[in-house]
Amino acid sequence: MISQRLYRIAACVAFAYFALGCATVPVTGRKQLVLLPDSQLATMSLDSYRQVLKESTLSSNAEQVAQVKRVGSRLAEASEQYLTQQGFSTKGYAWEFNLIEDDSTINAWCMSGGKVAVYTGILPITRNDAGLAVVMGHEIAHALAKHGNERMSQGLIVQLGGIALSEALKAKPKETHDLFMVSYGAATQVGAILPYSRLHESEADRIGLTLMAMAGYDPREAIPFWERMNAGSGSRPPQFLSTHPAPQSRIDNIRKHLPEALAIYRAP
């Protein structure tokens, strides 16, 4: 028998979706549940981002830092152009790109508002600017599509009983912060790292290809990047694959969307 708690959760989900949190993903047009105001998430993002940077060692490799900021800047410009073309607001984005010195961590993420972190462990796989644009474009795409907000909204309903974010922060600050970090793929040591759904991944791949093409990077570089990532994963996949599953079906999906991105791409 289904418990009363599950009934309440289901009722909360239905009410929130139909009455409060129906938003639209750029390009795909999918309706999604996003309960949290962008301004509130931007504040959490800034606080969490500053905390991560404080607890990490930033890279002193001038060439690699310059590469991350260079690629990030071009993708940020493309992102704002993309959002404008799609009829979405660019308000609230304060782009920032940092390279964290950690060769054992193969990961990158983007929080709400454009706060991006790349770990040095992924650079041997990205290899060049175009490869890095695949990773950063994919992560920025998650943010533009509000996937973190969507996951956070679902988590507040299912894990924290559907209470408002402000109340969750007061009543369960640690659990709420952990949920936030997991929702944005930024959790390195917080419980189980939940994968994005296949739907989120497909959307981020598609939007990411468009962003890198608009920024002047060849979107065809996405295929060899994911092939390198898969080949090097071994029996214990890196964190980037724990939060971003990458089977052969992903590469097939990328091939399907390449013509759309190539129609935009103009080699510099």
N, C-alpha and C positions, 0 to 999 in steps of 0.2 A: 504494500500500500504506500502511495506517495505521501510523505510527511507534510504537515501543515507548513513547515519551513520552506519546503520546495514549492508549495503552492504560492506562498508569499513572494518568493523570489521570482517565480514565473509571472506573477501579477505585476511586480515591480518592473520587470523587463518589458512586458507588453505596454504598460502605461508610459514608461520612459520613452520607448521607441515611437509610439504613436502620438504622444502629447508633448514631449519635451525635446528629444534629442535626434531628430531626423535631419541628417546632413547629406551632402552629395560629394562623392569622390570625383576629382577632376578626371577627364577623359573617359573613364568607364561609366560614369553616371550612376554608379551603385549608391543606394541609400544605406546609410550607416548610423549606428547609435553613438553619438558623441554628446555626453551630458555636461562636460566641463568647459567653462568659458576659457577662451584662448588667453585672456589676460591672467587668469589664475594659474594656468599651466605655464605661462611665460615666467611668472614669478618663481614657481617651483623649479623650472628648468634652470634659471639663472642661479638660484641658491644651490641646487644639486651640482651644476656644472662647476661652480666655484669650489665646492667641497671636493669634487673629484680632482680638480687641478691642484688644490692645496695638498691632497694626500698622495699625489703622483709626482714623478720626476719628469719635467718637460725636457724634450730632446734639445741638446746643444749642437746638434749637427746642422749647421747653417744651410747647407744645400738641401737636405731633406725637409727642414722646416719651411724653406722658401718654396719647395715643390708643393707641399700641402696647402700653403696659403695661396699660391698661384692657381692651382687647380680649383681650390675652394672658391676663390674670388670669381673665376669664370663661371662656375656652376651656380653661384649665388645670383649673378647677373642674369643667367639663363633662367633660373627659377622664378625670378620676379617678372621677367618677360613672359614666361610660360603662364604664370598665374593671371597676369593681366589679360593675356589672350583668351584664357578660359573664363574670364569674367569674375575671378576671385580676387579678394583684397590681398595686398601685400603688407598691410599694416601689421605691426607686431614682430616683424623679422629684424633682428639685430645680429647679423651674421658674425660668427667667430669660429676660427679654425686653429686647433692646437694639435701638436704631435707629442704623444706621451712616450717616453723612453721605457719600453718594455718589450724586449725581443721574444719573450715567451708567450705573449698574448697576440693572437691573430684576430684582430677585431677592429671595428670602427662603428660609430653610432652618431645619430643626430637627434638632439632633443627639440622639443617645441620651441619655435622662435629662431631656429638656425644655429644652435650651439653644437658644434661638431668636434668630435675627438677621433683621432686616428692613432693606432698603436704601431710602434716601429716593427713589431713582429709580422705585420701584413705586407710591408714594403718589398721583401724579396719575392712575394707572389705577384704584387701589382707590377713591378719591374720598371714601369715608365709612367709618364703623365696620363696616357690614355687608360692604362690599367688602373691607376689610382682614381681616374674619373669614373670608372665602372663602379668601384666600391663607394665612393663618396656620392655619386649620383643616385645610386640605389638607396643609400641611407637617407639622403635629403628627400628622396621620393616618399619614403615612409612618413616623414614629417609633413610634407605638403599634402599627402593624402589623409593626414590625421589618424594614422594607424595607432599611434601611441595613445591618443585621446580615446579611441575606440576600445583599445585593450584595457585602459585604465577604467573606463566607464563600466565595462563588463566585469572587471575585477571588483570594483566598488559594490556592484550588485551581488555578485556571487560569493565573494570572499568576505566582504565587510558588511553584508546585510542591507545594501542599498542606501546607506546613509550618505549625506552630502559630504563633499570633499573637505570642507571646513570643519565639519564635525568629526570626520575620520582623522584629520590631523590632530585634533584635540584629544580624542578618545584613544586612538591607536596610532600614535605618530610613527613608531618604528615600522609597523606593518604597512602603513600607508606609504612611507618613503620607499620601503622595499618593493612594493607593488609598482610605484612610479618608475623605479630604476629598471625593473624587469620589463615593464611595458615599453620602454624605449631602448631595450637591448643593451643597456649600459651597466647591468649588474654583473660584476665579476665574481662575487663571493656571496651572493644572496640566494640561498636555497636552490631549488630547481630552476634552471633557466628555460622558460617556456618558449617553444618555437612560434614564430609567426605562422599564421594559417597559410595554406596554399594560395588562398584568395589574396591575402595581403602581399605575399611574395610575388605573385603574378602581376599585381598592380604596380608594385615597386619596381619590378624589372622593366615593365613597359614604360612607366614614367621616367625611370632612370635612363633608359636608352634615349628617350626624347631629350632629356636635359643635357646629356653629354653631346648629343648631335648639335643641339642649339649652341652649346659652348664651344663647338669646333673640334670635338674629339670624335674619332671614327667609332661609331657604335658597334662595328664588327669586332672590335677588340674585346667585347664582352664574352664572346665564345671562348677564345683561348684563355682568358682570365679564369672563367669557371672551370675549364678543363684542368688548369694548373691547380686550382683550389681543390678540386676533387681528387686529383692524382696525389696530392701531398697530404691528404687527410688521414690516411692509414686506418688503423683499427680504432683510434681515439680521435675523432674529428676536433678541429680547433673550435674555440668558442663561437667564432663567426658562423660556423656551420651548425652549431648547436642552436643558435637563434635564427639561422637562415638556412634551412635545409636545401641541399643543392644536388638532387638526383639528375639523371640524364633527362628526365622530363622537363626540368628547368631549362636546359640548353635547347631542347626542342621548342619550348615556348618562346625563348628569346629569338630563335630563328624565325618563328612565325611573325614576330613583331618587328624584325629588322627592316623590312621594306618601308614601314611607316616612319622609322627613324632616319633611314637613308634618304628619304624624300626631303628631309629637313637639312641633312648634313651637307656642309660645304667645306671642303678641305681648305685650311688657311694657306 
